[in-house]
Amino acid sequence: MLLILPWLVPYRALAVNVLVYGLYAVGFNLLYGYTGLLSFGHAAFFGTGAYGCGIAISHFGVPWLPALVIGTLFAGLVGAVIGGLAIRTRGIYFAMVTLALAQCVYAIFYQSVSLTGGENGLRDVTARPITLFGWRLDLIDPTTKYFVVLVFVALALWFVSRVLDSPFGAVLEAVRENERRARACGYDVRATKFLSFVLSALVCGLAGGLSAIHLSVVPIDSLNYTTSGLVVMMTLLGGMSTFFGPFIGAGAFVVIEDVVTTYTEHWQLVAGVIFMACVLFFPRGIWGSLLHWMRR
């Protein structure tokens, strides 16, 4: 489906947005859907991945490919710090701690005007053409950009699928279903949560880096709590605890935003009504409900 997506939506840039936010939702779903930890601070990882990649390109002239790696690792480092503090709490306290720590990250980047651009965001994130294995990759071309982003998204999806299909993935679901029983079986629940948190941050950081390359700017809103709320809505809309559901939710949300804004500036109202309808009538999400009906 992703291979033909550019010809299913009005324009290529919208297809790239679906890839970026779909990957962001997949990273969040690894922590929320499969480990059972609700985070309200995942914008910190999406934003630090974007800023890490953008700063490497705009301030230090690093080519976009190694800059993408830098941004992803930077998000993983931030995830290790926040995760090490947050996993000491449970339930709503975990959600509030992640939100508070993410807002601290937002404040740091907001005040670092010389490095991040402050409230104006980071500009001039220009991805220069590179030659890789004899292929010249110029991201100015929308179709080329889409398929380059698709390669990274596909690799990330493969990585997440291998994690979930491994014994570690089974432990994640055990922690989600019954944390006390998993601990009684001899598993290190805190280490499992921490590793899940870091892996989730890495995937979300990769999505942020791809977003910076795609937009050529990094807005400060990428670190704001609204971006954290956005990924929660996308995941629930598509279907939490399903592998491809976050992509469906992200695609639906991004397309709704693009289509409705051509008619009214109050697109959030329409998106909110659709979200409430899905929660009321399709509690498993779009993709989760479809899988449920197919099994029946």
Summary of the structure (lengths in Angstrom):
residues: 296
radius of gyration: 18.7
end to end distance: 23.9
largest distance: 57.5
contacts: 1079
relative contact order: 0.19
helix: 74%
strand: 3%
